[in-house]
Amino acid sequence: MRPISLEIEGLQSFREKRRIDFETLGETGLFGIFGPTGSGKSTILDAITFALFGDVRRAKNGTQGIINTHCRTMRVSFTFELVRDGIRKRYRVERISQKKKDSENVTAVKLARLMELTGAGEIPLCDKATDVTNKVTELIGLNKQDFTRAVVLPQNSFQEFLLMNHSERRRMLERIFYLEEYGKQLTDKLNRKIDKVKSCIDTLTGELRGYNDASDEALKEAREAMENAAAEKEKALKIFKELEQQYNQAKEVWQLVQELAEVEEREKKHAGMAQEIADGKTRLARAEMAVLLVEPIRKNRELAGRLKKTTELLTAVENRLPIVRAELMKYRKHYDTLKNERAVEEPRLVARRARLEDALVLKDEIASAAEKLKSLTDLSAQLENTLAQQSLEINRETEAYGRLVGEAERLKKEWEAHIVDPAYRKRIQEGSRLEEEGDRLKKSMTERMEEAEILKKRLKDAEDRLEQARKAIADGQEEAEALAREAAQSDSLLKEERQAIEKEAQELQDIRGICRIIRLRRERMAELESRMEQISRLIEESEEKRRVLQSARDEAEASCDRYRRQLEETERMLDKGAAFRLARQLKEGDPCPVCGSVHHPNPAGSADLEEMSVLETRVGELRTGLQSAEKALREAEAELMVNGEQLATARSQFEQAKDELDAQTRELEAERRKLPESLRNLEPNTLEAELEKMEKVLDGRRKELADGERSQEALIRRLQSQKEVLSEQKAGEGGILSELKLNRERLAEVESSLEEAKKLWEANCEKISRFLADWSIPSIRGELERLAQSDQRADALRRELEAINHQLAEKESAIGRLKEKLQAIRAEVIKCKAEAEHLEKERKNREIRIHQLVGEADIEDEIRRIRDRLEAYETEEKELADKLKTLETDYQNLQNEQAVLLSQKEALTRDLQEDESHLKKALTDMGFNGSEEVEKSLLPEAEINAWKARIDEYERTGIKILADRERIAQKLNSRTITEEGWQKISQAWQEAVAARETRISEYDIAVHRYQDIKAKHEKWLELNAKLDEAGKKMSLLEQIRKLLIGDKGKDNSFIDYIAEERLRYVAAKASETLGAMTRYKYALELDADNGFVIRDNANGGIYRMVNTLSGGETFLTSLSLALALSEQIQLKGQSPLEFFFLDEGFGTLDRNLLDNVIDSLERISKKERVIGLISHVPELRSRIGRRLIVEPPTPDGEGTRVRIEKA
């Protein structure tokens, strides 16, 4: 396939019709497409793929938004050549789309057609969008995906084939190298031969199934084997009866011995937990006492913490007081100085700032006017120059327009002379399709006649084999039904007996479980009654002690109230004398320790010093008495609290025990009601004896059931064997029926299709004869060639006329635009000059006004300096005022806080000493050495409950273990057996059973085999000879098929092998190109799974996965692979691929690497294969001799333009 030309109109950035001549571009074998970003370079590749396949890869849904925004329709026409049967043929594919009325982005197909260009003219091949796409795919043998991976590589898609997974790459290679049909034809031919031989082998094998082992030696051996089997059967039956009774007794004892060992293991594990349970009981008792001390300990720690915190706060306050007073005096002095200075300076600075701001406004207006004046001057000069150029351009365009009008009239007359009647052309094309249809129908008839003969032979063979298979199935079915009836009857009886035994065993087990639970319930009830008696005595003692403690607390509380009233009265009298002592110490100018004032106008009056001394002594005595009374009150309250908690705990424990006793009583009655009516009122010993009696009866029935099950198993084995034989026979019958059905259906289809094909062929021949007579022509193909020549000339003239008409419209539009632009430029020149004179006058007036306001000073610096000074005054005064207010508040607060903290410290010290004494006594009374030991003894409620449940479970488990040991010992009745003894007896019995079954089966087989061989010996000899001959032929055919399907066992393995070999060749060619581009730094190879890997020769030849390559490495590898692949592609297996396009990717290469790539491309490009590159890299443009320059759309609405440039 070789591109000839491409016409684009209305596609993306292309607005007007543009034509690209690939014959001129490809003269040297290598050309480039260059232009800035967004100019429309990639649109050229979009146009090729749209012309061939009807969509654009980059567009949504393939077609949305691809029409130029200034156009309603879009047209693309692509002309290319293909080599078919050694003859080069030229085709043109053309597509026209238009925007839908209700959407600017959605497009609709207006025209699509594919034509073959011959010397006789254009021959239309199809004229529908879908048909055009399918026909193009058929012609070139590539779909759109393969085309954009191997021939035209769009932006960001050059690496797709390199990174494609194995299965996708294999399918692509099958398509582009046309391997499917070759593999299918070869496989079908082989399968037909195999089916024929296999049919023969199946027939012989089916007959031989009834004659196996029928030779003379086999007949003699069968008779001897039958006699030996009879003797061995009698011997095995005798041994089996002797061992059966011994085995049943040993089995019972062994099961009981294993059960006893399990109980002993449980008993050992239970004994190992005894110490752990005892420790748990001790921990529970300590935890119950520790709970009573939790609250006193918490209260003591809280008092200690409060005292520590109060002491720390008091120390901090006393250290802070003198520092705050000194800082307060310093800031008062600084604040007064600043306030006086601001009152003098601030009015003068504000007036100066106002004058400067007026001058600054005038300065900005002068600068703005100067810039505008300069712009107007420059613009006026440019407009004068443009005015002269526009006048010259208008004259040139008018002369060219006149020449084009004359040429257009000449071409129109010549074109009208070559127009062909469309109706006549259509009728001739219809006649050509009749000839093609006749050739196809004749070929179809021949194929169907051959297939019908093969199917008839297959039907005859299958019917013979079906008759033999059905006779064998009838005999086997009768025997299987008899065995099934016997097995069903036996299974029903055994099932009823098994269900009855299991039901009784489960009921007995449930009764034993209920009995154990009842015994445990009774033991637990006795424990609870004893515990309730102990708790009742403890509650009575605690209530008596509580009454005594209540009386002591009331007396201590009355004493405390009396002491407090006397102390408050005495302290009020003493406070009056304290004020006088403080007033005597005051000095004028020093601050008062109470109010902080430095002036003292009304100090307190005098007091009697002797009376003050008496009051102070009395206060000390009352405080001592109050402390003693409060101490006695706290001790009484602590003891009363401990007693109350102990009493509440005892009452709670009593209620819990009572509730549990009631629950145990109810549960005991509920368990008794679960027993059968006959066992509810029995004593424990009598109940146990009754249960043992029921167990012995149940064991007897189990033995009888086991004997019946063994007999049933033997019967089922015989039935299963017969069913397997019957299933194989039916499977063979089903296969023959399926084969018959398929062959009959296929034969009917072939015969019907053959008859229809004959009718169609005869009708077609008659139509062709009438067509030639009606139109009076000797040959349809010759007439088509004549019409094509006329069409070719008319089309060439039409294109020339369209081009000239388009140029006329462009010239006319351009002349009008130039005249309008000339008039606008003249008006703009006049406007610029007037505005410049006005600006110059305004500038001079403003400069005079600025000098009057500020003289020579810098305006901005002066305004900034004044603003900073005013802000500094305001900020500093506010900060000093805030600081003074804060310091005065802090000083007063510190004095008040000091007095409060002193009082709190004294009270907390007394309370802590008394509380520690009471706590120590309580710890000693309950046996604890300290608070830490109490905390360690505490347990979470969940853990306490868990320990209680665990202890209860431990005791119940012990009871159950004893009960199980007694039950097993009674059953054993002093019997025992070792594991070695049991294994010896069990093995001997199993061997006897196996020997008995084997000998019986061997005897039956020997009898049957002897009778069968005797009847079939002669027929076996004849069939075996025929089978050997067919087997040798089948072996040769199977060897051929194995070679075709390969090791993987797939139908397409031979095709895979050819595709892999082609891929290896492509990889080798790509590696040569890659080595040349990279100076043999890299090589491309295939791994074990036929995936691509890179060998990095610069790093010691290590292998790298292709997905680890950098951008530039990936581009070079993909380019080499795509070039090698395009070189190997033969379109439809006939036409070589003669061009290759690559869009972008060169920007990832450095300069040296880019030079290597261009050198390699120049070497491998040639006239037989054209390589086209799209890029915006400047270095690449300078190296390529043939260049297509793409210029972007202009602001005035003109679309993308193209031109060819030669170096």
Buried (B, 14 or more C-beta within 10 A) or exposed (E): BBBBBBBBBBBBBBBBBBEBBBEEBBBBBBBBBBBEEEBBBBBBBBBBBBBBBBBBBBBEEBBBBBBBEEBEBBBBBBBBBBBEEEEEBBBBBBBBBBBEEEEEBBBEBEBBBBBBBBEBBBBBBBEEBEBBBEBBBEBBBBBBBBBBBBBBBBBEBBBBBBBBEEEEBBBBBBBBBBBEEBBEEBBEEBBEBBBBBBBBBBBBBBBBEBBEBBEEEBBEBBBEBBEEBBEBBEEBBEBBEEBBEEBEEBBBBBEBBEBBEEBEEBBEEBEEBEEEBEEBEEBBEBBBBBBBBBEBBEBBEEBEEBBEEBBEBBEEBBEBBEEBBEBBEEBEEEBEEBEEEBEEEEEEBEEEBEEBEEBBEBBEBBEEBEEEBEEBEEBBEEBEEBBEEBEEBBEEBEEEBEEBEEBBEEBBEEBEEBEBEEEEBEBBBEBBEBBEBBEEBBEBBEEBEEBBEBBEEBBEBBEEBBEBBEEBBEEBEEBBEEBBEBBEEBBEEBEEBBEEBEEBBEEBEEBBEBBBBBBBBEEBBEBBEEBBEEBEEBBEEBEEBBEEBEEBBEEBBEBBEEBBEBBEEBBEBBEEBBEBEEBEEBEEEEBBEEEEEEEBEEEBEEBEEEEBEEBEEBBEEBBEBBBBBBBBBBBBBBBBBBBBBBBEBBBEBBEBBBEBBEEBEEBBEEBBEEBEEEBEEBEEEEBBEEBEEEBEEBEEBBEEBEEBEEEBEEBBEBBEEBBEBBEBBBEBBEBBEEBBEEBBEBBEBBBEBBEBBBEBBEEBEEBBEEBBEEEEBEEBEEBBBBBBBBBBBBBEBBBBBEBBBEBBEBBEEBBEEBEEBBEEBEEBBEEBEEEBEEBEEEBEEBEEEBEEBBEEEEBEEBBEBBEEEBEEBEEBBEEBBEBBEEBBEBBEEBBEBBEEBEEBBEEBEBBBEBBEEBBEEBBEEBEBEEBEBBEEBBBEEEBBEEBEEBBEEBBBBBEBBEBBBEBBEEBBEEEEBEEEEBEEBBEBBEBBBEBBBBBBBBBBBBBEBBEBBEEBBEBBEEBBEBBEEBEEBBEEBBEEBEEBBBEEEEEBBBBBBBBBEBBEEBBBBBBBBBBBBBEEBBBBBBEEEBBBBBBBBEEEEEEBEBEEBEEBBBBBBBBBBBBBBBBBBBBBEBBBBBBBBBBBBBEBBEEEBBBBBBEBBBEBBEEEBBBBBBBBBEEBBEBBBBBBBBBBBEEEEBBBBBEEBEE
